[in-house]
Amino acid sequence: QAFFMEERDVLATVPVEGTQWIPRLHGAFQDEANIYLIMEYASGGDLFSALDRRDPPVLSEGEARFYVAEMILAVAELHSMGYIHR
């Protein structure tokens, strides 16, 4: 039997001492239209923002290797916590 969790639930289980690749969730609430997640601050932004600031939205080979390596490490950390990312 498969067990599915939402991202909010996974983030809420990050240990208090934290992890290297997964930001800690400090709280969550919602209104009629949105869910708000209060997360640990991580400088540097996200991949979508990095691409959105470029014209054309293309990364160099070195930049692509950097982002792919970070994604692999984050998924490996999820696996070490007992979760499987599909």
Buried (B, 14 or more C-beta within 10 A) or exposed (E): EEEEEEEEEBBBEBEEEEBEBBBBBEEBEEEEEEEEBEEEEEEEEEBEEBBEEEEEEEBEEEBEEEBEEEEEEBBEBBEEEEBEEE
